[in-house]
Amino acid sequence: MGDRTAIEWTDATWNPVTGCTKVSLGCDNCYAERFAERFRGVAGHPFETGFDLSLRPARLEQPKKWRQPRMIFVNSMSDLFHKKIPCSYVDLVFDTMEQAAWHTYQVLTKRSSRMRRYVNLRYAGGAAPAHIWLGVSVENGRFLSRVAHLQGTPAAIRFLSLEPLIGPVGRLDLGGIHWVIVGGESGPRARPMNIEWVRAIRDQCRSEGVPFFFKQWGGLTPKAGGRTLDSREWNQVPYAASRSSALRQMSGLAAE
């Protein structure tokens, strides 16, 4: 975690919370849990308590110290809308995002109803600032209710992370959705992803004019299967991300 990351669709990660609990099938082989549990019991290590839910108030100010604009994935090692994270603490995370507004933040959750409720209360009568993107994770067609919750959340950019994709999602309602990311599972117990599931999503995105980003096939490691679909890479991003990328290049950061 820090101001660099290997995740293809972002620049940096920021983890003011770590640890989580399983909420649906996509959590079964959680990469973050697998990583954190390796260090359980190691005295002084950030993950000495493994993947137990832990608030990290010392990290709340971290983005303010990164002066160059970045695309920041918030809580890659947790879920900001976990029911045991107090609203007062979520407030502090949003305070930092609002204050360090030269960055773009990507907030991704499986607890979509809590996110909808929180954002509608915080920005009553308005919408989240344009540099705070809000997304939901969906692993198959059983959890499309999360998409509906996202559509009811006021945000300039709403995105779907269909990863790990472990089954077909069927017909997607892409109304009000600005970006779709698809990826396969990785790790020693990775479940395979069918190419037809991916093609069906890509084709719906193309039909609706929604940017489509194919992250990986997955396998034993994230890079094991590559990231080409039908002989090409799919790296589409929302227009706002293209503008952010240009800003970063002008600021001297490495080009994507």
C-alpha positions as CSV (number, residue, x, y, z in Angstrom):
1,M,0.0,0.0,0.0
2,G,1.3,3.5,-0.8
3,D,1.9,5.9,-3.6
4,R,2.6,3.2,-6.2
5,T,0.7,0.1,-7.1
6,A,0.7,-2.7,-9.7
7,I,-3.1,-2.5,-10.1
8,E,-3.7,-1.6,-13.7
9,W,-6.6,0.8,-13.3
10,T,-5.1,3.1,-10.6
11,D,-1.9,4.8,-9.5
12,A,-1.8,4.4,-5.8
13,T,-3.6,2.8,-2.8
14,W,-4.6,4.4,0.5
15,N,-5.7,2.2,3.4
16,P,-7.0,4.2,6.3
17,V,-8.7,0.9,7.2
18,T,-7.4,-2.7,6.8
19,G,-9.1,-6.0,7.3
20,C,-12.6,-7.1,6.5
21,T,-15.1,-10.0,6.7
22,K,-16.6,-12.1,4.0
23,V,-20.0,-10.9,2.6
24,S,-20.5,-12.9,-0.6
25,L,-19.0,-15.5,-3.0
26,G,-16.5,-13.1,-4.4
27,C,-14.8,-12.9,-1.0
28,D,-14.1,-16.6,-0.8
29,N,-10.5,-16.4,-2.0
30,C,-9.8,-12.8,-1.0
31,Y,-6.3,-11.7,-2.1
32,A,-6.1,-9.1,0.6
33,E,-6.9,-11.6,3.3
34,R,-4.4,-14.1,1.9
35,F,-1.6,-11.4,1.9
36,A,-2.4,-10.1,5.4
37,E,-2.7,-13.4,7.1
38,R,0.9,-14.3,6.2
39,F,2.0,-11.8,8.8
40,R,-0.3,-12.6,11.6
41,G,1.7,-12.8,14.8
42,V,4.7,-11.0,13.4
43,A,5.5,-8.4,16.1
44,G,5.6,-4.9,14.8
45,H,4.3,-5.7,11.3
46,P,1.4,-3.6,10.0
47,F,-0.5,-6.9,9.7
48,E,0.4,-8.3,13.1
49,T,-3.3,-9.0,13.7
50,G,-3.7,-10.5,10.2
51,F,-6.9,-9.5,8.4
52,D,-8.8,-8.4,11.5
53,L,-10.7,-5.1,10.8
54,S,-8.4,-2.3,12.0
55,L,-8.9,1.5,11.8
56,R,-5.6,3.3,10.9
57,P,-6.1,6.9,12.0
58,A,-2.3,7.6,11.5
59,R,-2.9,7.2,7.8
60,L,-5.8,9.6,7.4
61,E,-3.6,12.5,6.3
62,Q,-1.5,10.4,3.9
63,P,-3.0,11.8,0.6
64,K,-2.3,15.3,1.7
65,K,1.5,14.5,1.7
66,W,1.4,13.3,-2.0
67,R,1.7,16.6,-3.8
68,Q,1.5,15.3,-7.3
69,P,-2.0,14.3,-8.5
70,R,-2.7,10.6,-8.4
71,M,-5.6,8.2,-9.0
72,I,-6.0,6.6,-5.6
73,F,-7.8,3.4,-4.8
74,V,-9.3,3.8,-1.4
75,N,-9.0,0.8,1.0
76,S,-7.6,-1.9,-1.3
77,M,-7.2,-3.9,1.8
78,S,-10.7,-3.4,3.3
79,D,-14.1,-2.0,2.6
80,L,-14.8,1.5,3.7
81,F,-18.5,0.8,4.2
82,H,-18.1,-2.3,6.4
83,K,-20.8,-2.2,9.1
84,K,-18.3,-2.1,11.9
85,I,-16.6,1.1,10.7
86,P,-18.2,4.0,12.5
87,C,-19.8,6.7,10.4
88,S,-17.7,9.2,12.3
89,Y,-14.6,7.5,10.9
90,V,-16.0,7.3,7.3
91,D,-16.5,11.1,7.8
92,L,-12.8,11.6,8.4
93,V,-11.9,9.6,5.3
94,F,-14.3,11.8,3.2
95,D,-12.9,14.9,4.8
96,T,-9.5,14.1,3.6
97,M,-10.7,13.3,0.1
98,E,-12.5,16.6,0.0
99,Q,-9.5,18.5,1.3
100,A,-6.8,16.8,-0.9
101,A,-8.9,17.5,-4.0
102,W,-6.0,17.4,-6.4
103,H,-6.2,13.6,-6.4
104,T,-8.9,11.4,-7.9
105,Y,-10.3,8.8,-5.5
106,Q,-11.8,5.4,-6.3
107,V,-14.0,4.1,-3.6
108,L,-15.1,0.5,-4.2
109,T,-17.5,-1.5,-2.0
110,K,-19.6,-4.6,-1.7
111,R,-21.7,-2.9,1.0
112,S,-23.6,-0.9,-1.6
113,S,-26.7,-0.1,0.5
114,R,-24.6,1.5,3.2
115,M,-22.7,3.5,0.7
116,R,-25.9,4.8,-0.9
117,R,-27.3,5.8,2.4
118,Y,-24.1,7.5,3.6
119,V,-23.5,9.5,0.4
120,N,-27.1,10.6,0.1
121,L,-26.9,11.9,3.7
122,R,-23.5,13.6,3.4
123,Y,-24.4,15.3,0.1
124,A,-28.1,15.8,0.7
125,G,-29.6,17.6,-2.3
126,G,-26.4,17.4,-4.2
127,A,-23.7,14.9,-5.3
128,A,-20.3,13.7,-4.2
129,P,-17.4,15.9,-5.6
130,A,-16.4,15.0,-9.1
131,H,-13.0,13.8,-8.0
132,I,-14.5,11.1,-5.7
133,W,-15.6,8.1,-7.9
134,L,-17.9,5.5,-6.3
135,G,-18.1,1.9,-7.4
136,V,-19.4,-1.5,-6.5
137,S,-18.0,-5.0,-6.8
138,V,-20.2,-7.6,-8.5
139,E,-19.0,-11.2,-9.0
140,N,-22.0,-12.8,-10.8
141,G,-25.7,-12.2,-11.6
142,R,-26.8,-12.9,-8.1
143,F,-25.5,-9.6,-6.8
144,L,-26.9,-7.1,-9.4
145,S,-28.8,-5.3,-6.6
146,R,-25.5,-3.6,-5.9
147,V,-25.6,-2.0,-9.3
148,A,-29.1,-0.6,-8.5
149,H,-27.8,0.8,-5.2
150,L,-24.9,2.5,-7.0
151,Q,-27.3,4.0,-9.5
152,G,-29.1,5.5,-6.5
153,T,-25.9,7.1,-5.2
154,P,-25.2,10.6,-6.4
155,A,-21.7,10.6,-8.0
156,A,-20.1,12.1,-11.1
157,I,-18.4,8.8,-11.9
158,R,-20.0,5.5,-11.0
159,F,-18.1,2.3,-11.8
160,L,-18.5,-1.4,-11.7
161,S,-15.7,-3.9,-10.8
162,L,-16.8,-7.3,-12.0
163,E,-13.9,-9.0,-10.3
164,P,-13.4,-11.8,-9.5
165,L,-15.9,-12.7,-12.2
166,I,-17.0,-16.2,-11.2
167,G,-20.2,-16.5,-13.2
168,P,-22.3,-14.8,-15.9
169,V,-24.0,-11.5,-14.9
170,G,-26.6,-11.6,-17.6
171,R,-28.3,-8.4,-18.7
172,L,-26.6,-5.3,-17.1
173,D,-28.5,-2.1,-16.6
174,L,-25.8,0.4,-17.4
175,G,-27.9,3.5,-17.0
176,G,-25.8,6.0,-15.0
177,I,-22.8,3.8,-15.0
178,H,-19.6,5.4,-16.4
179,W,-17.0,2.6,-16.3
180,V,-16.9,-1.2,-16.2
181,I,-13.8,-3.2,-15.1
182,V,-13.7,-7.0,-15.5
183,G,-11.1,-9.4,-14.1
184,G,-10.6,-13.0,-13.3
185,E,-9.6,-14.4,-9.9
186,S,-6.0,-15.1,-9.0
187,G,-4.3,-17.3,-6.4
188,P,-3.9,-21.0,-5.6
189,R,-7.7,-21.6,-5.5
190,A,-8.6,-19.3,-8.4
191,R,-11.9,-20.1,-10.0
192,P,-11.8,-20.0,-13.8
193,M,-13.5,-17.3,-15.8
194,N,-15.4,-18.1,-19.0
195,I,-14.6,-16.0,-22.1
196,E,-18.2,-15.8,-23.0
197,W,-19.1,-14.1,-19.7
198,V,-16.5,-11.4,-20.5
199,R,-17.5,-11.0,-24.1
200,A,-21.2,-10.5,-23.1
201,I,-20.2,-7.7,-20.7
202,R,-17.9,-6.1,-23.2
203,D,-20.5,-6.2,-25.9
204,Q,-23.1,-4.6,-23.6
205,C,-20.6,-1.8,-22.8
206,R,-19.9,-1.2,-26.4
207,S,-23.6,-1.1,-27.2
208,E,-24.2,1.4,-24.4
209,G,-21.1,3.5,-25.0
210,V,-19.6,2.7,-21.5
211,P,-15.8,2.5,-21.2
212,F,-14.7,-1.1,-20.7
213,F,-11.4,-2.1,-19.0
214,F,-10.2,-5.7,-19.0
215,K,-7.8,-6.2,-16.2
216,Q,-6.7,-9.9,-16.3
217,W,-7.6,-13.5,-16.8
218,G,-6.1,-14.4,-13.5
219,G,-4.8,-17.8,-12.6
220,L,-2.2,-18.8,-10.1
221,T,-0.9,-15.2,-10.2
222,P,-2.6,-12.1,-11.4
223,K,-0.5,-11.9,-14.5
224,A,-0.5,-15.6,-15.3
225,G,-3.2,-15.5,-17.9
226,G,-2.4,-12.1,-19.4
227,R,-4.9,-9.5,-20.1
228,T,-5.8,-9.7,-23.8
229,L,-9.4,-10.4,-24.9
230,D,-9.9,-11.3,-28.6
231,S,-6.3,-10.4,-29.5
232,R,-6.3,-7.0,-27.9
233,E,-6.1,-5.1,-24.6
234,W,-9.1,-3.2,-23.5
235,N,-7.9,-0.1,-21.5
236,Q,-10.9,2.3,-21.9
237,V,-11.4,4.7,-19.0
238,P,-13.9,7.5,-18.3
239,Y,-13.1,10.9,-19.9
240,A,-12.3,12.3,-16.5
241,A,-9.6,9.7,-16.1
242,S,-8.0,10.7,-19.4
243,R,-7.9,14.3,-18.2
244,S,-6.4,13.1,-14.9
245,S,-3.7,11.1,-16.8
246,A,-2.7,14.2,-18.8
247,L,-2.5,16.1,-15.5
248,R,-0.2,13.5,-14.0
249,Q,2.1,13.5,-17.1
250,M,2.4,17.3,-17.0
251,S,3.3,17.0,-13.3
252,G,6.2,14.7,-14.1
253,L,4.7,11.4,-13.1
254,A,5.3,8.4,-15.4
255,A,2.8,8.0,-18.2
256,E,0.3,5.2,-18.0
